[in-house]
């Protein structure tokens, strides 16, 4: 069943994510041209409004999904996005626009909802690959959306585009309603075993949330300032800086559609530390680079490290996922990632103000080194007392 459901969920998530991920780069244009906001410092605050609200709401919606159904929760998230986009498109002032972003955060969360739903129709390696494809869907939207909306904005005002794009999450909801089956009925002999494992699994989920936080913090730290930093450092055009910005996400997609995605390397216990090491190295290369070619090399290494980390984290997530509490689990992971993004954005701004635009790169490198330490802790804690390194648990 998962093979037929996966394309439906991926397509619906991609359609819904286009607006949610593609419009924030244009917040500055909306605030200055539509609402006559003069101070650009407000752009950063508007950028994190939906992220904070999602971080707050995701655990709640996860518990609701476990109780009332993951398909229902996915439909709720898509309809919630549509409502938020309509409010944003019709907002008469900046306060109403901010409220629309709050609605988007509180009622959205399509990534966690889609992942939880997939856990009801896929297990083990199939779930790992499904989560990898979900990340591919998000990164495709991240690459395509700014280009697509930048093109549309030559004819349509930026704010009004929200109103027209509200049809996209509604289309996503229709796809899920018509083509995705309801949650299968849970229960069975395995549930008692899962209940007995719940206590030890909760500690593993806590460590996994810490890893998600560390990785996402390191990933997002350089996002807000990368393009202006690249232009200042190398004199590149905005188009070239945008290409360099998107390159790691393109590397992820290339590996995802190649046979490499099934490599046994991604199931190795040291996959995540290796990926984080590449990630930290990429930041050092970029922070010390003085030419476009050097930054290009750093972004290529970053793409390899990011892909390795995400594949490893998805494999660990699939290993720990239990259907009976999948909504709560994915909601907690989504919340951890969102809080990491908020913290990274705030600290990157502080670091830039205290130093320069290279500071977020060093901040990302330091955060990655701390996360490597967590991976060692996670690996050791999975061994049984007296178990030798390298032996797998039965």
VENZIJO-V879989 format. One record per residue. N is the residue number from 1. RES is the residue in one small letter. OMEGA is omega as a letter, one per 20 degrees, with the letter a starting at -180 (999 if undefined). Layout:
BEGIN
{{N | RES | OMEGA} {N | RES | OMEGA}}
END
This chain:
BEGIN
{{1 | x | a} {2 | x | a} {3 | x | r} {4 | x | a} {5 | x | a} {6 | x | r} {7 | x | r} {8 | x | a} {9 | x | r} {10 | x | a} {11 | x | a} {12 | x | r} {13 | x | r} {14 | x | a} {15 | x | a} {16 | x | a} {17 | x | a} {18 | x | a} {19 | x | a} {20 | x | a} {21 | x | a} {22 | x | a} {23 | x | a} {24 | x | r} {25 | x | a} {26 | x | r} {27 | x | r} {28 | x | r} {29 | x | a} {30 | x | a} {31 | x | a} {32 | x | a} {33 | x | a} {34 | x | a} {35 | x | r} {36 | x | r} {37 | x | a} {38 | x | a} {39 | x | a} {40 | x | r} {41 | x | a} {42 | x | a} {43 | x | a} {44 | x | r} {45 | x | r} {46 | x | r} {47 | x | a} {48 | x | a} {49 | x | a} {50 | x | a} {51 | x | r} {52 | x | a} {53 | x | r} {54 | x | r} {55 | x | r} {56 | x | a} {57 | x | a} {58 | x | r} {59 | x | r} {60 | x | a} {61 | x | r} {62 | x | r} {63 | x | r} {64 | x | r} {65 | x | r} {66 | x | a} {67 | x | a} {68 | x | r} {69 | x | a} {70 | x | r} {71 | x | r} {72 | x | a} {73 | x | r} {74 | x | r} {75 | x | r} {76 | x | a} {77 | x | a} {78 | x | r} {79 | x | r} {80 | x | r} {81 | x | a} {82 | x | r} {83 | x | a} {84 | x | a} {85 | x | r} {86 | x | r} {87 | x | a} {88 | x | a} {89 | x | a} {90 | x | a} {91 | x | r} {92 | x | a} {93 | x | a} {94 | x | r} {95 | x | r} {96 | x | r} {97 | x | r} {98 | x | r} {99 | x | r} {100 | x | r} {101 | x | r} {102 | x | r} {103 | x | r} {104 | x | a} {105 | x | a} {106 | x | a} {107 | x | a} {108 | x | a} {109 | x | a} {110 | x | a} {111 | x | r} {112 | x | a} {113 | x | r} {114 | x | a} {115 | x | r} {116 | x | r} {117 | x | r} {118 | x | r} {119 | x | r} {120 | x | a} {121 | x | a} {122 | x | r} {123 | x | r} {124 | x | a} {125 | x | r} {126 | x | r} {127 | x | r} {128 | x | r} {129 | x | r} {130 | x | r} {131 | x | r} {132 | x | r} {133 | x | r} {134 | x | r} {135 | x | r} {136 | x | r} {137 | x | r} {138 | x | a} {139 | x | r} {140 | x | r} {141 | x | a} {142 | x | a} {143 | x | a} {144 | x | a} {145 | x | a} {146 | x | r} {147 | x | a} {148 | x | a} {149 | x | r} {150 | x | r} {151 | x | a} {152 | x | a} {153 | x | r} {154 | x | r} {155 | x | a} {156 | x | r} {157 | x | a} {158 | x | a} {159 | x | a} {160 | x | r} {161 | x | r} {162 | x | a} {163 | x | a} {164 | x | a} {165 | x | r} {166 | x | r} {167 | x | a} {168 | x | r} {169 | x | r} {170 | x | r} {171 | x | r} {172 | x | r} {173 | x | r} {174 | x | r} {175 | x | a} {176 | x | a} {177 | x | a} {178 | x | a} {179 | x | a} {180 | x | a} {181 | x | r} {182 | x | r} {183 | x | r} {184 | x | r} {185 | x | r} {186 | x | r} {187 | x | r} {188 | x | a} {189 | x | a} {190 | x | a} {191 | x | r} {192 | x | r} {193 | x | r} {194 | x | r} {195 | x | r} {196 | x | a} {197 | x | a} {198 | x | a} {199 | x | r} {200 | x | a} {201 | x | a} {202 | x | r} {203 | x | r} {204 | x | r} {205 | x | r} {206 | x | r} {207 | x | r} {208 | x | r} {209 | x | r} {210 | x | r} {211 | x | r} {212 | x | r} {213 | x | a} {214 | x | a} {215 | x | a} {216 | x | r} {217 | x | a} {218 | x | a} {219 | x | a} {220 | x | a} {221 | x | a} {222 | x | a} {223 | x | a} {224 | x | a} {225 | x | a} {226 | x | a} {227 | x | r} {228 | x | r} {229 | x | r} {230 | x | r} {231 | x | r} {232 | x | a} {233 | x | a} {234 | x | a} {235 | x | a} {236 | x | r} {237 | x | r} {238 | x | r} {239 | x | r} {240 | x | r} {241 | x | r} {242 | x | r} {243 | x | r} {244 | x | r} {245 | x | a} {246 | x | a} {247 | x | r} {248 | x | r} {249 | x | r} {250 | x | r} {251 | x | r} {252 | x | a} {253 | x | r} {254 | x | r} {255 | x | a} {256 | x | a} {257 | x | r} {258 | x | r} {259 | x | a} {260 | x | a} {261 | x | a} {262 | x | a} {263 | x | r} {264 | x | r} {265 | x | a} {266 | x | r} {267 | x | a} {268 | x | r} {269 | x | a} {270 | x | r} {271 | x | a} {272 | x | r} {273 | x | r} {274 | x | r} {275 | x | r} {276 | x | r} {277 | x | r} {278 | x | a} {279 | x | r} {280 | x | r} {281 | x | a} {282 | x | r} {283 | x | r} {284 | x | r} {285 | x | a} {286 | x | a} {287 | x | a} {288 | x | a} {289 | x | r} {290 | x | a} {291 | x | r} {292 | x | a} {293 | x | r} {294 | x | r} {295 | x | r} {296 | x | r} {297 | x | r} {298 | x | r} {299 | x | r} {300 | x | r} {301 | x | r} {302 | x | r} {303 | x | r} {304 | x | r} {305 | x | r} {306 | x | r} {307 | x | r} {308 | x | r} {309 | x | a} {310 | x | r} {311 | x | a} {312 | x | r} {313 | x | r} {314 | x | r} {315 | x | r} {316 | x | r} {317 | x | r} {318 | x | r} {319 | x | a} {320 | x | a} {321 | x | r} {322 | x | a} {323 | x | a} {324 | x | r} {325 | x | a} {326 | x | a} {327 | x | r} {328 | x | a} {329 | x | a} {330 | x | r} {331 | x | r} {332 | x | r} {333 | x | r} {334 | x | r} {335 | x | r} {336 | x | r} {337 | x | a} {338 | x | r} {339 | x | r} {340 | x | r} {341 | x | r} {342 | x | a} {343 | x | a} {344 | x | r} {345 | x | a} {346 | x | a} {347 | x | r} {348 | x | r} {349 | x | r} {350 | x | a} {351 | x | r} {352 | x | r} {353 | x | a} {354 | x | a} {355 | x | r} {356 | x | a} {357 | x | r} {358 | x | a} {359 | x | r} {360 | x | r} {361 | x | r} {362 | x | r} {363 | x | r} {364 | x | r} {365 | x | r} {366 | x | r} {367 | x | r} {368 | x | r} {369 | x | r} {370 | x | a} {371 | x | r} {372 | x | r} {373 | x | r} {374 | x | a} {375 | x | r} {376 | x | r} {377 | x | r} {378 | x | a} {379 | x | a} {380 | x | a} {381 | x | r} {382 | x | r} {383 | x | r} {384 | x | r} {385 | x | r} {386 | x | a} {387 | x | r} {388 | x | r} {389 | x | r} {390 | x | r} {391 | x | a} {392 | x | r} {393 | x | r} {394 | x | 999}}
END
